[in-house]
Amino acid sequence: MRRLTAGRDPSASGVSQLEVGRIDRAHGVRGETVVTLWTNRTERLEAGSVLTADFGPLTVVEARAFQQRWIVQFAEVLDRDAADGLRGQVLRASPIFDPDELWVHELIGKMICETDGTERGRVEAVQQNPASDLLVSESGALIPLTFLVEQSGDRLIVDVPSGLFDET
């Protein structure tokens, strides 16, 4: 399945790390923190993973889901005072490359073509939608990303059901 990622492809711009979350506050007295994760890649919080904050690396000891956020224990944070000192710290990690990952900025401006070669305009935006992200064409047509079958240079080849591009 294709995964859509907002933002920039770090490999294209030389960025070595991506912002993946933020430490919101301390939790309890043993140095645990509440973390908001900004990525759908929860493996960032597996035990042994190393995240980077402004002051240096943080090694995940344990993480568990908590009210749409995460409770995370870092090896370097031993008590509540240390955890309180991390409030607001942005967490970064090295990119995880996935050949099925699409970057929003790479889709903008590409020509949308049906499998028979019919051009349907360029992508103006990508709109988030619970079922599937949508390509927004110049004409205003919304094409679910699930219909994308191929990327070829400046073209996005889509296999859509008949009637999707019919004017109303």
Secondary structure, 3 states (H helix, E strand, C coil): CCEEECCCCHHHHCCCCEEEEEEEEEECCCCEEEEEECCCCHHHHCCCCEEEECCEEEEEEEEEEECCEEEEEECCCCCHHHHHCCCCCEEEECCCCCCCEEEHHHHCCCEEEECCCCEEEEEEEEECCCCCCEEEECCCCEEEHHHEEEEECCEEEECCCCCCCCCC
